[in-house]
Amino acid sequence: MSDPREPEFHPVENDDPQDVVKPFVEHLEDLRWMLIKMLAALSVTVVLCFFCAKPLLAVVKWPLKRIGEDPERFLRTLQVAGGFNLAMELAMYAGIVLACPLLLYFLAQFILPGLTAREKKLLAPAFLTGVGLFLTGASLAFFVVIPAGLRFFIEYNKYLGIRSEWTIENYVSFVSHMTLAFGLCFELPLVVLVLAKLGIVSHKFLRDKRPYVIILIFIVAAVITPTTDMFNQTLLALPMCLLYEACIWIAWWMERKKRRESEASSQ
């Protein structure tokens, strides 16, 4: 017989489905559906871009026209199925970029239940900032860096007495890789600032690690650039170094603002 003085225990029902701890098997099921939705979205965008291969190729040829050169004189293919393979490659690159917002949305759906309230508040600003940084890096590469690189290689070939004649596959790979590399590398400030906002790194930590990060940046630039020359590697590494320096100052400003807010609240 229960003691009447002992308080009764009533289990509290949780009305928020996001706060319910899911079994491991259900997490695997969520992961499976996330991957299926990502694959479906990517397949649709790649197919759509395949039928737009001609206008996409016209866009890729723009940097060569920008420096006053005729793409018809420079670009050729040495393969029987070169045009078809090129269309597939263009569709893949463009499809990934086009599907990127959907891919990030599906990823956010998967990880959102596991985030804290503080981390959830950072998700939307981080997403918008990431898109802006990617577009900034890709635009810098497409409108400034790639035309400058093409002009440099053409003029240097002329200096050596070599006629520039490239395969269309090599040219498209160069332009696509450089554009994507700049876009992805410009996400560096976002990663650093999110870590600083969460208190994982400080501006002192970033400042002390600056020499090692600069070396790492040049190594990464050497790996992801489509050519082995120092010219393009430096064109990618220098903006990344400047962005890292900006992250140090922004982290310092964030820490200073947080310190002032805590001092004002304690008074």
N, C-alpha and C positions, 0 to 999 in steps of 0.2 A: 504494500500500500504506500502510495507516494506521500511525502511530507507536504501538508498544505502550505507550509511557510516557504517551500522551495518554489521559486518563480518558474512558470511554464516556459518552455522553449518553443518559439514559433519560427520556423524557417522563413527568412525574408526572400521574397520572390524578386528577381531582377527583371525589370521590364525592358532594360536596354539590351538588345541582342548582341551588341558589340562587346559588352562586358562579360559575356558567357565564355568560359574557357572551353575551347573545342578539343575533342580528342585528336590524337595524331593522325588517325586515318582520315578524318574530315579535312585536316590541313592538306594532306596529300591530294584529296579530291579537289579542293579549291585550287591547288597548284596545277593540277591536270587541266581543269577548265580554263584557268588563266592562260596556259600555254596554247590550248586549243583556240581560244579567242584571238590571241596574238597571231598565231599562224594563219587563221582565217582572214584577219584584217590585212596582214602582210600579203597574202595571196591575192586578195582583191585589188590592192593598190598596185602590185607588180603587173597584173594582167592589164589594168587600165593604162598604166604607163607604157606597156609594150605597144599598144595601139597608138600611142603618142610619140613614138620613137623619132619620127622626123622632126617635129618641133623641138624635142629635147636635144637632138643633135645640133640643131641650129643655135640653141642656147649655149651648148658646150663650145661651139666654134667661135663664140663672140670674143673671148680674149685674144684670139689670133687676129680677128678683124680689128680689134681695138688698137693694135700696134701697126695697122696699115698693111697687113699681109693677106694674101688670097688663100683661103683654106683649100681651094681646089688644086692649087699648085703644090701645096705642102703635103696634103694628106692622101693616102692611098691604102689599099688593103692587098695583102698577098695570099689571102685564103679564099677558097671557093665560097664558103659559107660565112665570109667575113662580115657582111652586112647583117645577117641574121644573128650571129653571135654578138655583134656590137649592140643590136637592138635589145637583146636579152640582158646584156651588161648594164646598159642605160636604164632599162626597166627595173633592174634590181636596186641600183643606187637610188633612183628617184622614188621607187616604191618604199624603201626604208625611210627616206626623209618624209614622204607623205604620210606614212602610217605611224610615224613617231609619236604624235599626240595621242593616238588611240593606244599604242603600246604602253605609254606612260600612264594613261588612265587605267588600263587593266592592271598594271603593276600596282598603282595606288590602291585600287580596290582590294588587292590581295594583302598588302602590308598595313593598310589603315587600321584594322581592328587591333593590331599588335602595338600601335604607337600610343605614347602617353598624350595627355591633353596638350602639353607644351610642344611636343613634336608635331602634333596635328596642326597646330597654329602655324608652324613653319612650312608646312607642305605646299600650300597654295603660293605663297611668295617665292618659295624655292623653285617651284615649277615655272612660274612666269619669268623669274630671273634666268633660269636655265635656258628657256626658249630664246630670250633676248640675247644672252651671251653666245649661244650657238649661231644665231642669225648674224650677229656682229662678226664673229670669227669667220664664218663662211663668206660673208660679203667682203671682208677685208682681203681674203684669199682670192676670190673671184674677180673683184674689180681692181685690185692694186697689185697683190703679190704675184699672181699667175702671169698677167701681162708683162710685169717687170722681169720675171724669170724667163719667159719666152723671148723677150727682146735681148736679154743677156746672152742666151744660148745661141740665138741666130747671129748676133754680132760677133760673138767669139768664134763661131764656125767660119764666118766670113774672114776674120782675122787670120785663121789657120788655113784659109783657102779651101774650105769644105762647103759643099752645097747642102743646105738643110732640106731633108726630105724624110718625113716621118710616116710610120704606119698609123692609120686612124685608131687602131686598138691601143697603141702606145700613147698617143695624144690624149684620148678619152680617159685612159687609166691615170695619166698624170694629172689632168684637170680634176677628175673626180676625187682622187685620193688627197690631193692638196686641199680641196674645198672641205671635205669631211674631216681631215686632220686638223685644220684650223678651227672648225666648228667644235670638235670634241675637246681640243686642248683649251679652248676658251671657257670650258666648264670648270677649270681649275679654281678660279676665285670662288665659285659657288660652293665647292667642296670645302675649301678652307674656311669660308665665312660661316657655313653651317656648323662646322666643328667649333669655331670660335663662339658662336651664339650659344651652343650647348655647353660651353665651358670646358671642352675637351682639350683645346689648345689655346694658348695666349699669344699676345703679340711678342712677348719676350722669347717664347719658344720658337716662333716663326723667324724672329730676327736672328737667334743663335744658330738656327739650322739653315740659314740663307746660303752659305757656301756649298753645302751638300746638295741643297735643292737645285741650285744653278747647274751643278754638274749633272744631276739627274735629269734636268730639263733638256740639256744638250744631248744626253744619251737617248731620251725618249724621242726627241726631234730627229735624231739620226735613224732611229728604228722605223718611225711611221711615215717619214717622207718617202715618196716613190722613187727618188733618185738618190745617188750616193754622194753628190757634190755638197760641199760646205755652204754654197750660196743659198740653196733652198733650206737647208737645215738651220742656218743662221736666221733666215727670214721668219722661220717658225719659232725658234728659241727666244729671240729678242722680245717679241710681244709677250710671251709667257713669263719671262723674267720681270718685265714691267708690271704685268698683272699680279705676280707674286709680291712685288714691292708694294703695290697698291693694297693688297690684302693685309700686309703688316700694318699699314696706317689705318685702314678701316677697322681692323681688330683692336688697335689702340684706342680709336675713337669710341668703339662699342664698349670697351672696358671702362673708359673714362665716364661715359654716359651712365652706365650701370652703377658705378661707384657714386656718382653725384645723386642719382635717384635713391640709393640706399641711405646716403647721408641725410637727404631731405626727409625721408620717411622716418628716420630715427629721431629727428628733432621734434 
